Amino acid sequence: MANDIHADSDTTDRIDRATTDEFARFYREERRWLVRYFQRNSVCRAEADELAQETFLRFLRSGAATILRTPQAYLRRIAINLLRDHADLSSSRVSTLKSPLSEAAELPTPFDPLRVLEARTDVAVITSVLEMLDPLDREMFLLNRVEGCSFREIGRTKGLSEWAVKRRVFKTLDHLMECMEGR
């Protein structure tokens, strides 16, 4: 009886090592594609790495690795779902972020020449960045961030999906914030 338990544990260890080796190979082959996929969809490098890790974690937790003939397809489905979740979270996160345009309401009432100069500089930088944008991106960004239109409303008027509008507005916002930080 004791020998049976020992034999079962040896077999389990060998299977676990083989599964671990296979998964390590699978991870090396697919990780790069996942990171590129997330980056192509407007996710920064650090977040793309995290989303790739989360994709593999969900894949492992599902237990599907041992029963699927094409685990890549399932991995991609997980990645697509994670990207959608990320976009939904980003939209709520972005709406709570302060942008230079939204800070204007918080300026103190006393006249301060330095603040006036800073505000004029900010407006000039924002204007020049907006002028360099693709006209459609600029219009969608202004409709969302200045006019307060929803992604769905903008999508309907422009003939685009809500997802496409979100992606382009977030890309524009990221670009604008980078330009403001880099000045």
NUMAR-264416 format. One line per 10 residues: number of its first residue (from 1); for each residue x, y, z of C-alpha. Coordinates in Angstrom, 3 decimals, padded with zeros to 6 digits. Example, Ala and Ser with C-alpha at 12.3 -4.5 7.8 and 13.67 -1.06 7.14 Angstrom:
! NUMAR-264416
1	012.300,-004.500,007.800 ~ 013.670,-001.060,007.140
This chain:
! NUMAR-264416
1	000.000,000.000,000.000 ~ 002.786,002.421,000.903 ~ 004.517,001.541,-002.371 ~ 001.320,002.387,-004.296 ~ 001.195,005.876,-002.760 ~ 004.885,006.435,-003.530 ~ 004.416,005.232,-007.125 ~ 001.439,007.541,-007.611 ~ 003.396,010.523,-006.309 ~ 006.345,009.749,-008.671
11	003.974,009.540,-011.622 ~ 002.305,012.807,-010.624 ~ 005.704,014.511,-010.288 ~ 006.737,013.342,-013.777 ~ 003.438,014.532,-015.271 ~ 003.742,017.884,-013.462 ~ 007.305,018.352,-014.781 ~ 006.228,017.495,-018.328 ~ 003.237,019.831,-018.084 ~ 005.416,022.589,-016.653
21	007.970,022.181,-019.456 ~ 005.209,022.245,-022.087 ~ 003.645,025.311,-020.556 ~ 007.005,027.082,-020.340 ~ 007.506,026.440,-024.053 ~ 003.953,027.611,-024.813 ~ 004.509,030.737,-022.705 ~ 007.743,031.608,-024.537 ~ 006.058,031.133,-027.912 ~ 002.893,033.116,-027.198
31	003.887,035.840,-024.733 ~ 005.518,038.066,-027.324 ~ 002.442,037.937,-029.552 ~ 000.186,038.808,-026.609 ~ 002.234,041.842,-025.576 ~ 002.275,043.117,-029.182 ~ -001.474,042.505,-029.467 ~ -002.190,044.604,-026.368 ~ 000.185,047.365,-027.506 ~ -001.451,047.492,-030.946
41	-004.706,048.117,-029.112 ~ -003.521,051.267,-027.332 ~ -002.133,049.708,-024.169 ~ 001.216,050.962,-022.861 ~ 004.129,048.509,-022.566 ~ 003.887,048.026,-018.789 ~ 000.146,047.367,-018.900 ~ 000.585,045.105,-021.934 ~ 003.032,042.968,-019.916 ~ 000.585,042.806,-017.021
51	-002.319,041.896,-019.293 ~ -000.226,039.158,-020.910 ~ 000.558,037.744,-017.456 ~ -003.112,037.907,-016.502 ~ -004.046,036.138,-019.745 ~ -001.733,033.232,-018.952 ~ -002.917,033.121,-015.360 ~ -006.555,032.849,-016.447 ~ -005.565,030.253,-019.011 ~ -003.869,028.115,-016.360
61	-006.700,028.512,-013.868 ~ -009.230,027.367,-016.455 ~ -007.591,023.963,-016.687 ~ -008.103,024.030,-020.442 ~ -004.414,023.623,-021.243 ~ -004.557,019.844,-021.048 ~ -007.749,019.302,-023.055 ~ -007.547,021.749,-025.964 ~ -006.107,020.925,-029.348 ~ -005.514,024.584,-030.144
71	-004.802,026.358,-026.880 ~ -003.711,029.455,-028.827 ~ -007.302,030.148,-029.860 ~ -008.485,029.970,-026.256 ~ -005.580,032.163,-025.147 ~ -006.541,034.736,-027.763 ~ -010.176,034.685,-026.606 ~ -009.015,035.368,-023.042 ~ -006.820,038.229,-024.330 ~ -009.728,039.778,-026.250
81	-011.945,039.620,-023.167 ~ -009.215,041.128,-020.989 ~ -008.730,043.956,-023.477 ~ -012.463,044.716,-023.370 ~ -012.389,044.701,-019.572 ~ -009.329,046.958,-019.648 ~ -011.051,049.428,-021.988 ~ -014.132,049.547,-019.767 ~ -011.983,050.171,-016.690 ~ -009.937,052.752,-018.588
91	-013.030,054.677,-019.595 ~ -014.096,055.058,-015.987 ~ -010.516,055.793,-014.921 ~ -010.021,058.356,-017.685 ~ -013.261,060.121,-016.841 ~ -011.982,060.679,-013.307 ~ -008.552,061.896,-014.385 ~ -007.929,065.597,-014.356 ~ -006.817,067.083,-017.597 ~ -005.482,070.601,-018.051
101	-008.811,071.487,-019.687 ~ -010.841,070.396,-016.654 ~ -008.611,072.171,-014.136 ~ -009.715,075.586,-015.376 ~ -012.788,075.484,-013.108 ~ -010.547,075.058,-010.052 ~ -008.451,078.197,-010.564 ~ -008.507,080.568,-007.601 ~ -010.524,083.729,-008.021 ~ -007.843,086.309,-007.145
111	-005.933,087.607,-010.153 ~ -002.530,085.936,-010.386 ~ -000.386,086.970,-013.397 ~ 001.755,083.824,-013.154 ~ -001.296,081.557,-013.317 ~ -002.642,083.527,-016.253 ~ 000.657,083.073,-018.078 ~ 000.715,079.327,-017.264 ~ -002.873,078.954,-018.453 ~ -002.114,080.746,-021.712
121	000.922,078.502,-022.238 ~ -001.189,075.397,-021.546 ~ -003.858,076.549,-023.973 ~ -001.217,077.231,-026.646 ~ 000.344,073.768,-026.195 ~ -003.031,072.038,-026.221 ~ -004.133,073.980,-029.288 ~ -000.972,073.118,-031.216 ~ -001.209,069.433,-030.257 ~ -004.881,069.305,-031.242
131	-004.104,070.961,-034.588 ~ -001.526,068.249,-035.359 ~ -004.053,065.448,-034.794 ~ -005.991,063.644,-037.465 ~ -009.175,065.738,-038.012 ~ -011.476,062.835,-037.102 ~ -009.524,062.072,-033.917 ~ -009.573,065.759,-032.956 ~ -013.308,066.036,-033.555 ~ -014.116,062.870,-031.586
141	-011.850,063.950,-028.723 ~ -013.458,067.397,-028.507 ~ -016.969,065.947,-028.746 ~ -016.216,063.603,-025.851 ~ -014.032,065.696,-023.558 ~ -015.379,069.219,-024.211 ~ -018.965,068.723,-025.420 ~ -019.600,065.729,-023.131 ~ -020.913,063.357,-025.814 ~ -020.797,059.655,-025.027
151	-018.707,057.205,-027.042 ~ -021.915,055.602,-028.296 ~ -023.322,058.948,-029.513 ~ -020.103,059.818,-031.299 ~ -019.960,056.340,-032.840 ~ -023.488,056.683,-034.212 ~ -022.774,060.055,-035.829 ~ -019.430,058.956,-037.281 ~ -020.472,055.455,-038.332 ~ -017.982,053.796,-035.971
161	-018.370,051.275,-033.192 ~ -018.313,052.479,-029.602 ~ -015.115,050.454,-029.132 ~ -013.373,052.216,-032.042 ~ -014.349,055.647,-030.704 ~ -013.086,054.773,-027.192 ~ -009.802,053.561,-028.579 ~ -009.205,056.694,-030.657 ~ -010.235,059.092,-027.874 ~ -007.974,057.308,-025.363
171	-005.082,057.386,-027.804 ~ -005.616,061.108,-028.301 ~ -005.847,061.712,-024.553 ~ -002.638,059.731,-023.948 ~ -000.865,061.742,-026.660 ~ -002.110,065.030,-025.213 ~ -001.042,064.094,-021.680 ~ 002.414,063.010,-022.912 ~ 002.843,066.330,-024.704 ~ 001.777,068.260,-021.596
181	004.153,066.298,-019.378 ~ 007.029,066.585,-021.848 ~ 006.960,070.352,-022.207
